[in-house]
Amino acid sequence: MWKFFEWAWSLSWGEGFALLAVLFVFWYGKKWIDNKFGTDSFSKRQKRELKKIIREAIEESNHGYYDATK
């Protein structure tokens, strides 16, 4: 790991910016892939429905019934 820092420190400004750009592209690509194909890749509607179901289950387990006024 230390060798990487020595190498990065010796880069010119142009190479440094290019390295940062490449690292950003890889990071953004990983983030995009995780959101697109990951297990937590629910749409906003799916998240909202899941939250509603969980709230209903919690209410039912706490009170034995669901209060629809909430």
RODO-2510 file (C-alpha; in nm, 4 decimals, decimal comma):
residues 70
     n   res          X          Y          Z
     1     m     0,0000     0,0000     0,0000
     2     w     0,2825     0,2383     0,0813
     3     k     0,4288     0,1856    -0,2664
     4     f     0,1006     0,3081    -0,4167
     5     f     0,1211     0,6327    -0,2189
     6     e     0,4826     0,6827    -0,3224
     7     w     0,3827     0,6262    -0,6840
     8     a     0,0782     0,8553    -0,6591
     9     w     0,2857     1,1296    -0,4945
    10     s     0,5334     1,1248    -0,7824
    11     l     0,2641     1,1740    -1,0506
    12     s     0,2445     1,4966    -1,2465
    13     w    -0,0672     1,7129    -1,2192
    14     g    -0,2075     1,5869    -1,5479
    15     e    -0,1574     1,2233    -1,4558
    16     g    -0,3055     1,2874    -1,1121
    17     f    -0,6226     1,4376    -1,2553
    18     a    -0,6489     1,1522    -1,5036
    19     l    -0,6112     0,9018    -1,2185
    20     l    -0,8825     1,0775    -1,0171
    21     a    -1,1120     1,0788    -1,3205
    22     v    -1,0606     0,7055    -1,3748
    23     l    -1,1194     0,6283    -1,0069
    24     f    -1,4387     0,8372    -1,0130
    25     v    -1,5646     0,6554    -1,3237
    26     f    -1,4979     0,3161    -1,1633
    27     w    -1,6680     0,4256    -0,8391
    28     y    -1,9702     0,5646    -1,0250
    29     g    -1,9917     0,2511    -1,2398
    30     k    -1,9861     0,0287    -0,9336
    31     k    -2,2553     0,2410    -0,7724
    32     w    -2,4680     0,2219    -1,0892
    33     i    -2,4267    -0,1556    -1,1161
    34     d    -2,5132    -0,2046    -0,7481
    35     n    -2,8277     0,0064    -0,7837
    36     k    -2,9300    -0,1608    -1,1087
    37     f    -2,8651    -0,5255    -1,0206
    38     g    -2,8201    -0,5318    -0,6434
    39     t    -3,0561    -0,6956    -0,3983
    40     d    -3,1645    -0,3564    -0,2699
    41     s    -3,2621    -0,2308    -0,6136
    42     f    -3,6261    -0,1481    -0,5391
    43     s    -3,8075     0,1317    -0,7163
    44     k    -3,9524     0,4176    -0,5117
    45     r    -4,3006     0,2671    -0,5425
    46     q    -4,1784    -0,0726    -0,4263
    47     k    -4,0005     0,0848    -0,1285
    48     r    -4,3144     0,2782    -0,0336
    49     e    -4,5311    -0,0366    -0,0558
    50     l    -4,2819    -0,2385     0,1467
    51     k    -4,2707     0,0298     0,4183
    52     k    -4,6507     0,0298     0,4317
    53     i    -4,6623    -0,3490     0,4689
    54     i    -4,4000    -0,3399     0,7450
    55     r    -4,5880    -0,0629     0,9295
    56     e    -4,9112    -0,2611     0,9078
    57     a    -4,7388    -0,5745     1,0398
    58     i    -4,5886    -0,3826     1,3322
    59     e    -4,9230    -0,2217     1,4172
    60     e    -5,1008    -0,5569     1,4031
    61     s    -4,8418    -0,7235     1,6241
    62     n    -4,8526    -0,4387     1,8789
    63     h    -5,2270    -0,3838     1,9054
    64     g    -5,3889    -0,6808     1,7428
    65     y    -5,5462    -0,4548     1,4802
    66     y    -5,4450    -0,1968     1,2245
    67     d    -5,5426     0,1677     1,2721
    68     a    -5,6192     0,2914     0,9193
    69     t    -5,6267     0,6554     1,0330
    70     k    -5,2465     0,6749     1,0430
***
